């Protein structure tokens, strides 16, 4: 079984959004995130320019790392993204969207689709890149939360000084 297939299998076990709106435990892992408390605010963060920039920059960091560390594998980038679109749609349609509020379905689907593609690319290229920002973000989904964006005060602070925005 490939690493991507193992990842997809794991995603199917998530309790998507099961802790959304239930509050945040008072534990150290929640100290390093920016918290939001409504779907409205979560969707605003999904579409916030800083969140979009951070997602794109994460992909750029991954691409640069793969290109530098393994130029031959870098050529697989587009094929990996295209070949796994059906797997991404399966996760979205069969697992994620069944638990997403209908009012925000389109925004949530677009946001998580881009994250899933980033995650699968990180998993595929994990042997030649240490970039794992999407994997870190997906740990929040696994716990039942919605990592709905990123926050950083300036581009120079990304990724080290950035925080996930979590609902």
Secondary structure, DSSP 8 states (H G I E B T S, - for coil): --HHHHHHHHHTT--TTTTTTS---SSGGGTTSEE--SHHHHHHHHH-HHHHHHHHHHHHHHHHHHHHH-HHHHTTHHHHHHHTHHHHHHHIIIIITTTS-GGGHHHHHHHHHHHHHHHHHHHHTTTT----HHHHHHHHHHTT--EEEEE-SSGGGTTTT-EEEE-
